[in-house]
Amino acid sequence: MNRGRAIVLAMCSALVALGTLTGDRPATALAAARPPGIDKIDHVIVIYQENWSYDGLYGKFPGSNNLASAGAITQLDKDGKPLTSVPQPLVNGTPDPRFPATLPVAAYDVNSYVKPDQTTGDLIHRFYHEQLQIDGGKMDKFVAWSDNGGLVLSYYDASSMPEGKLAAEFVMSDNFFHSAFGGSFANHFFLVCACMPTWPNAPASFVSNPDANNLADKQVTPDGYAVNTAYTVNNPHPATVTDPAQLVPNQTMPTIGDRLSAAGVSWAWYAGGWNDALAGHPDKLFQFHHQPFAYFANYADGTSGKKEHLKDESEFFAAIASKQLPAVSFIKPLGPDNEHPGYANLQRGQQHVADIVKAIRTSPYWNDSVIIITYDENGGRWDHVAPPVIDRWGPGTRVPTIIVSPYAKHNYVDHTQYETVSILSFIEARWRLRPLGSRDANANPLANAFDFSQAVQP
C-alpha cells in the first residue's frame, strides 16, 4: 500500500468513527482511493462458494504462493509436541476405508484416494477452533484442533478444473483471507455488513466457553455476539427450531444492501433453493444460515425489502435473459453446487460456477461486468500462510478468489492482501458509498486485479 492511499484510508476511517460520513465519501478521498477506470464496471456478480483453503485447492497453481513455498510442515498436538503422523480421515464419524490407516505429516493429494466427483468427509470449522488452529500465525495446530485431523493437510489440485481454468485466463488472488474466524455463518455476515451479529439474550446453553482447556465453541460469545451457526427468527429457518428464544433476533446494523438501495443502485441476493425453502419444503441441502440478509430487520418477513431483493437463483438466469440484471448480484448456490466437503463434490460445484460465468460472458452484460468467485471460509483445512492480525473477529485463513472481467488482468496472479470485505470495498468505491465500518473502509478494493485501459474479448 502506498503512503498516499494509507493516508486516505486513515482519513476515511476517522470520519466513519466520528459519524461524519452521512453521505458520499469526500470527493478528495474518492479521487485518491478509487481505482482509476472503475466506473467502467456497471455490474458486479459475487459467487460465494464453500469451505476450501487456498492450499486445499490451488496449492499447485503456477506462479502463486503455493505448497512449494510451504517448506517442511509441522503440526503439534494440544500440548505442543510435534506429531509424527496424522490419523485416517473420517467420513460420517467413522474411518474412511478409501484412505490409509495413517498418513505422514505432509500435504497430500486427495485425488489419489477420492476422485473430485465423489464426496469426502467434513471437518470442524468454528470460531474459537480456527483461532487455536492458527496458533498465533504458526499454523501448526490444525490437526490437533480438528475433529477430522486426517483431512486437514489434504488437497485437490484444482488448477485444471473449471474454476482453475478461469483463474489461469484472468486473475487468481493468492493472498485473500476470509474476514471472520470460524464458519459460514460469521463470514456470510461479514460479506454483507462487515460485522458480527449481536445476540445479547441468547439461551445460556448457547454461550461459549473460550478457555482452551475447557473449550465449548457454541453459538454465542460470552459478551453476546453470534459467531457460529444459528438461525434467524425470520423465514426460512429449520422447522425443528420452534422456540423463538433459540432464534437470532432481527439485526439492525447497516448492510451493503441498505447502502446500495439508498444510492438508488439495484441489487439482489440469489440463493439456490430459496423459493422452495420459503414455501416450507426446503431441499435437504438448503443451508438456512447461508442467507445473511434474512437476519436483518430491513429484510424481515413481510417487508418490501425481502420481496424485492431476496430471490431464487433461477431468477438470476431469468434476469440475464430478460435484460433485468441488477447492478450488484450475490449468488449463493444450493448445497450440491457449492463445493462444501461432506455433502457436495468438487467437480459439480466447479462446473456450476463455470456455467454461471458462461451465462454472463455470452450476454450483453459481459462488457461492463466483474465476476468475483470466492469461498466463505477454509472449512477447517490447513494453509501455510499466516493471516494478518486486524481485530478480534479475524481475518481467518487464506481462501481462493478468482476475478473474471473484460477489465481483469490476463493470466495474472495477484499477491495483494485482500479479505472478504474487500468485495464490499470494491462495491463502495464503484458507487461512492460510505463504508459500513472500519474493516471495509481499510480493505483494499481489489485494485491490483484490474487494467481498465483495455478489455479482453469474451
Secondary structure, DSSP 8 states (H G I E B T S, - for coil): --HHHHHHHHHHHHHHHHT---SS--HHHHHHHS-TTGGG--EEEEEEE-S--HHHHHTT-TTSS-GGGT-S---B-TTS-B-S-EE--EETTEE-TTS-SEE-SS-EEGGGTS-TTS--------HHHHHHHHGGGT---TTTT-SSGGGTTEE--GGGSHHHHHHHHSEEESSEE-SSSSSHHHHHHHHHHSS--B-TT--GGGB-B--GGG-B--SB-TTSBB-S---BSSSS--TT---GGGSB--B-S--HHHHHHHTT--EEEEETTHHHHHTT---TT--GGG-GGGGBGGGSTT-HHHHHHEEEHHHHHHHHHTT---SEEEEE--GGGS--TTTS-HHHHHHHHHHHHHHHHTSGGGGGEEEEEEES--TT---SS-----BTTB--SB--EEEESTTB-SSEEE-S-EETTHHHHHHHHHHT---SSHHHHHS--SGGGB-TT-----
